[in-house]
């Protein structure tokens, strides 16, 4: 089980944490056919097979340069076919929420960020909150107006949604364009990273968007709050994790990947209890 850090628990309890929900969370969902959403790697490899496994594309995927891989794939398929394939994989398969989505929702954080294209967690939040969850994307122009509202729960789709494929950030070209066109959005995320504790759940250490953002902050400001990332034991070499921790100011929280990463779901249920206990203590002492 994950040994949750006191700083992480306290930050969530005080709603000074930003929850970042990655594709590893969506992988817990299944549809009526027993399918789960594809990871970036899985999606690219499926599409590569469908187009004859070009050696240069396989090489890029193997190097985990997913933005470039998507760019190459988009060129091979053409924009319209590529968009159709994205929607077919991430929107139309009717994936159902899993227990892990319930646990994340019950943490009751004020701000959640998700780079996922699918709408699994979005739909769960809408249903569980009776439609009161505010959902924005990197292209929204009014996100900043919701950041300081105590009674608002905000979910930000940082790479867009399969519902609106024209604004997806899926390729290196998309990312470069977005960094310029939606510079205010990235300023918001940068500000949050300097003032809040980020809790990464189901995110990979090789996410190019996150690494670039945190490296920028680290080298620009020198210091920033400690952030936390859950990670399966044995997935990344300890030497690599040590280097990433130094650059990104992220503490890694290990768990066993056995039984379909069941331990992560159970650890999050424990985290919900710890956060509720901490909120009760803060309320009793009026120490908020």
C-alpha positions as CSV (number, residue, x, y, z in Angstrom):
1,X,0.0,0.0,0.0
2,X,1.1,3.6,-0.6
3,X,2.5,5.3,2.4
4,X,0.9,8.7,1.9
5,X,3.1,11.7,2.8
6,X,1.7,14.0,5.5
7,X,2.3,17.0,3.2
8,X,0.2,15.4,0.5
9,X,-2.7,14.6,2.9
10,X,-2.6,18.1,4.5
11,X,-2.5,19.8,1.1
12,X,-5.6,17.9,-0.1
13,X,-7.4,18.5,3.2
14,X,-6.9,22.2,2.9
15,X,-7.8,22.2,-0.8
16,X,-4.4,23.5,-1.7
17,X,-3.7,20.5,-3.9
18,X,-4.3,20.0,-7.6
19,X,-5.1,16.5,-8.6
20,X,-3.7,15.4,-12.0
21,X,-5.5,12.3,-13.4
22,X,-3.6,10.5,-16.1
23,X,-4.3,7.7,-18.6
24,X,-3.4,5.1,-16.0
25,X,-6.6,5.9,-14.2
26,X,-8.7,5.4,-17.4
27,X,-7.1,2.0,-17.9
28,X,-9.2,0.8,-14.9
29,X,-12.4,1.3,-16.9
30,X,-14.0,-1.3,-19.2
31,X,-16.9,-1.3,-21.6
32,X,-19.4,-4.1,-22.3
33,X,-16.9,-5.8,-24.6
34,X,-14.3,-6.0,-21.8
35,X,-12.1,-3.4,-23.5
36,X,-10.1,-0.7,-21.7
37,X,-8.9,2.7,-23.1
38,X,-5.6,2.5,-24.9
39,X,-2.5,4.1,-23.5
40,X,-0.5,6.5,-25.7
41,X,1.9,3.7,-26.4
42,X,-0.9,1.2,-27.1
43,X,-2.9,3.5,-29.3
44,X,0.2,4.3,-31.5
45,X,1.2,0.7,-31.8
46,X,-2.4,-0.3,-32.8
47,X,-2.4,2.4,-35.5
48,X,1.1,1.5,-36.7
49,X,0.0,-2.1,-37.2
50,X,-3.0,-0.9,-39.2
51,X,-0.6,1.0,-41.5
52,X,2.1,-1.6,-42.1
53,X,4.4,-0.9,-39.1
54,X,6.6,1.7,-40.7
55,X,10.1,1.2,-39.2
56,X,10.6,5.0,-38.5
57,X,7.3,5.1,-36.6
58,X,8.1,2.0,-34.6
59,X,11.5,3.5,-33.7
60,X,9.9,6.8,-32.5
61,X,7.3,4.8,-30.4
62,X,10.1,2.7,-28.9
63,X,11.9,5.9,-27.8
64,X,8.6,7.0,-26.2
65,X,8.5,10.2,-28.2
66,X,4.8,10.1,-28.4
67,X,4.2,13.7,-29.6
68,X,6.4,13.0,-32.6
69,X,4.8,9.6,-33.1
70,X,1.3,11.1,-33.2
71,X,2.6,13.8,-35.7
72,X,3.9,11.1,-38.0
73,X,0.8,9.1,-37.7
74,X,-1.4,12.1,-38.5
75,X,0.7,12.6,-41.6
76,X,0.3,9.0,-42.7
77,X,-3.4,8.9,-42.1
78,X,-4.4,12.4,-43.0
79,X,-6.1,14.8,-40.5
80,X,-9.7,13.6,-41.0
81,X,-8.9,9.9,-40.6
82,X,-6.7,10.6,-37.7
83,X,-9.5,12.5,-35.9
84,X,-11.9,9.7,-36.6
85,X,-9.5,7.1,-35.2
86,X,-9.0,9.2,-32.0
87,X,-12.7,9.5,-31.5
88,X,-13.3,5.8,-32.2
89,X,-10.8,4.9,-29.5
90,X,-11.4,7.5,-26.8
91,X,-15.0,8.6,-27.2
92,X,-17.2,6.0,-28.8
93,X,-16.4,2.8,-26.9
94,X,-18.6,3.6,-23.9
95,X,-16.2,3.0,-21.2
96,X,-17.7,2.9,-17.7
97,X,-16.3,4.5,-14.5
98,X,-14.4,2.3,-12.1
99,X,-14.0,2.3,-8.3
100,X,-10.8,4.4,-8.7
101,X,-12.9,7.3,-10.2
102,X,-15.2,7.3,-7.1
103,X,-12.2,7.4,-4.8
104,X,-10.6,10.4,-6.7
105,X,-14.0,12.2,-6.6
106,X,-14.4,11.7,-2.9
107,X,-11.0,13.5,-2.2
108,X,-13.1,16.6,-3.0
109,X,-10.3,18.7,-4.4
110,X,-11.0,22.1,-5.8
111,X,-9.0,21.8,-9.0
112,X,-8.4,18.7,-11.1
113,X,-6.3,18.5,-14.3
114,X,-6.6,15.7,-16.7
115,X,-4.6,15.3,-20.0
116,X,-6.9,12.4,-21.0
117,X,-9.0,12.7,-24.2
118,X,-11.7,10.3,-22.9
119,X,-14.7,11.6,-20.9
120,X,-14.8,8.8,-18.3
121,X,-13.9,10.9,-15.2
122,X,-15.7,14.0,-16.6
123,X,-18.9,12.0,-16.9
124,X,-18.5,10.6,-13.4
125,X,-18.0,14.0,-11.9
126,X,-21.0,15.4,-13.7
127,X,-23.2,12.6,-12.6
128,X,-22.0,12.5,-9.0
129,X,-22.2,16.3,-8.6
130,X,-25.7,16.5,-10.2
131,X,-24.1,18.5,-13.1
132,X,-22.4,21.1,-10.8
133,X,-18.8,20.3,-11.8
134,X,-17.3,23.0,-14.0
135,X,-15.3,21.4,-16.9
136,X,-13.0,23.5,-19.0
137,X,-10.2,22.8,-21.5
138,X,-6.9,24.6,-22.4
139,X,-8.9,26.5,-25.1
140,X,-11.4,27.9,-22.6
141,X,-11.2,31.7,-22.2
142,X,-12.8,31.9,-18.7
143,X,-11.0,29.3,-16.7
144,X,-9.2,31.9,-14.5
145,X,-12.6,33.2,-13.2
146,X,-13.3,29.8,-11.5
147,X,-9.9,29.3,-9.7
148,X,-10.7,31.2,-6.5
149,X,-14.4,30.2,-6.0
150,X,-14.6,28.2,-2.8
151,X,-17.9,26.5,-3.9
152,X,-16.7,25.4,-7.3
153,X,-15.1,22.2,-8.3
154,X,-13.1,22.6,-11.5
155,X,-11.9,19.9,-13.9
156,X,-9.4,21.2,-16.6
157,X,-8.9,19.0,-19.7
158,X,-5.3,20.1,-20.4
159,X,-5.0,18.3,-23.8
160,X,-8.6,18.8,-24.8
161,X,-11.4,16.3,-25.3
162,X,-12.4,13.8,-27.9
163,X,-15.7,15.7,-28.0
164,X,-13.9,18.6,-29.7
165,X,-11.2,17.1,-31.9
166,X,-10.2,20.4,-33.5
167,X,-8.6,21.5,-30.2
168,X,-6.9,18.3,-29.2
169,X,-3.2,18.4,-28.2
170,X,-2.0,15.1,-29.6
171,X,1.0,15.9,-31.8
172,X,4.2,17.9,-31.5
173,X,2.7,20.5,-33.9
174,X,-0.5,20.7,-31.7
175,X,1.6,21.3,-28.6
176,X,3.8,24.0,-30.2
177,X,0.7,25.8,-31.5
178,X,-1.1,25.5,-28.1
179,X,1.9,26.9,-26.2
180,X,1.6,30.1,-28.2
181,X,-2.1,30.3,-28.9
182,X,-3.2,29.5,-25.3
183,X,-0.3,31.0,-23.4
184,X,-2.6,32.3,-20.7
185,X,-3.6,28.7,-19.9
186,X,0.0,27.7,-19.4
187,X,0.5,30.7,-17.2
188,X,-2.3,29.5,-15.1
189,X,-0.9,26.0,-14.8
190,X,2.5,27.4,-14.0
191,X,1.0,29.6,-11.2
192,X,-0.8,26.7,-9.7
193,X,2.4,24.6,-9.7
194,X,4.1,27.4,-7.7
195,X,1.3,27.8,-5.2
196,X,-0.3,24.4,-4.9
197,X,0.8,20.8,-4.3
198,X,0.2,18.6,-7.4
199,X,-0.8,15.0,-6.8
200,X,-0.2,12.9,-10.0
201,X,-2.3,9.8,-10.2
202,X,-1.9,7.4,-13.2
203,X,0.6,9.7,-15.0
204,X,3.8,8.6,-16.6
205,X,7.2,10.1,-15.8
206,X,7.7,10.6,-19.5
207,X,4.8,12.9,-20.2
208,X,6.4,15.6,-22.3
209,X,3.9,18.3,-21.4
210,X,4.4,17.9,-17.6
211,X,8.2,17.5,-17.8
212,X,8.6,20.6,-19.9
213,X,6.4,22.6,-17.6
214,X,8.1,21.6,-14.4
215,X,11.6,21.9,-15.8
216,X,10.7,25.5,-16.9
217,X,9.5,26.3,-13.4
218,X,12.5,24.7,-11.7
219,X,15.1,26.6,-13.7
220,X,13.2,29.9,-13.8
221,X,12.3,30.2,-10.1
222,X,14.7,27.8,-8.5
223,X,12.3,26.6,-5.9
224,X,8.7,25.4,-5.8
225,X,6.4,23.3,-3.6
226,X,7.0,19.6,-3.3
227,X,4.7,17.6,-5.6
228,X,3.8,13.9,-5.5
229,X,3.4,11.1,-8.1
230,X,2.2,7.6,-7.7
231,X,4.2,5.1,-9.6
232,X,4.2,1.3,-10.0
233,X,7.2,-0.5,-8.3
234,X,9.8,-1.5,-10.9
235,X,8.4,0.6,-13.8
236,X,11.3,3.1,-13.8
237,X,14.9,2.6,-12.7
238,X,15.7,4.1,-9.3
239,X,18.5,6.2,-10.8
240,X,16.0,7.7,-13.3
241,X,13.5,8.5,-10.6
242,X,16.2,10.2,-8.5
243,X,17.2,12.4,-11.4
244,X,13.5,13.3,-12.2
245,X,12.8,14.1,-8.5
246,X,15.7,16.5,-8.5
247,X,14.6,18.3,-11.7
248,X,10.9,18.3,-11.2
249,X,10.7,18.5,-7.4
250,X,8.4,15.4,-7.4
251,X,8.4,12.7,-4.7
252,X,7.4,9.3,-6.0
253,X,5.0,7.1,-4.1
254,X,5.4,3.5,-5.0
255,X,2.7,0.8,-5.1
256,X,2.5,-2.8,-6.5
257,X,1.3,-3.1,-10.1
258,X,-0.1,-6.6,-9.4
259,X,-3.7,-7.6,-10.0
260,X,-4.3,-4.8,-12.5
261,X,-2.8,-2.1,-10.2
262,X,-5.5,-2.9,-7.6
263,X,-3.3,-1.5,-4.8
264,X,-3.5,2.0,-6.3
265,X,-7.3,2.0,-6.0
266,X,-7.2,0.6,-2.5
267,X,-4.5,3.2,-1.5
268,X,-6.7,6.0,-2.8
269,X,-9.6,4.7,-0.6
270,X,-7.2,5.0,2.4
271,X,-6.2,8.5,1.3
272,X,-9.9,9.5,1.3
273,X,-10.1,8.4,4.9
274,X,-6.9,10.2,5.9
275,X,-8.1,13.4,4.2
276,X,-11.4,13.3,6.0
277,X,-9.8,12.7,9.3
278,X,-7.4,15.7,8.7
279,X,-10.4,17.9,7.7
280,X,-12.2,17.0,10.9
281,X,-9.1,17.9,12.9
282,X,-8.7,21.2,11.1
283,X,-12.4,22.0,11.7
284,X,-12.2,21.1,15.4
285,X,-9.1,23.3,15.9
286,X,-10.4,26.0,13.5
287,X,-7.0,25.7,11.9
288,X,-7.9,26.4,8.2
